[in-house]
Amino acid sequence: MQIALDIASWTLLIAGGAFVFTGGLGALRMPDFYTRMHAASLTDSLGTILVLFGIALQAGVSLAALKLITITLFLLLTSPTAAYALANAARLSGVNPEHVVATNEQR
């Protein structure tokens, strides 16, 4: 049973790390503010949640696991709200999204 928990935990930890890494690459590669923010906010939210669940599996049934689940619920509520507030503030301050249309030569 412990081996199954370890495998599940490490799978979640590796998947979470991969999502965070992908979000970092997305933040570097995307062309404008809004697409960078979108890539970073989605992958960081999911990556963090996966990492916290992986650590909670390692902690077992304990107070530490309860705290990790509470932190996860807090992140589920605050991360999308913060991303919306950031995008809304950028829009109100005049940062317009770039509309890039790919032509056949660019593809």
PEURJO-V75158 format. One line per field, one symbol per residue. phi: phi as a letter, one per 30 degrees, with the letter a starting at -180 (. if undefined). psi: psi as a letter, one per 40 degrees, with the letter a starting at -180 (. if undefined). burial: 1 if it has 9 or more other C-alpha atoms within 8 Angstrom, else 0. A space follows every 50 residues. Layout:
phi = ???
psi = ???
burial = ???
This chain:
phi = .dddddddddddddddddddddddddddcddbeddddddddddddddddd dddddddddidadddddddddddddddcdddddddddddddddjdcddcc cdcdddd
psi = dddddddddddddddddddddddddddddididddddddddddddddddd dddddddddahiddddddddddddddddddddddddddddddeehiihgh hhiddd.
burial = 00001101111111111111011101100000001111111111111111 11111111100000110110010011001100100010011000000000 0000000
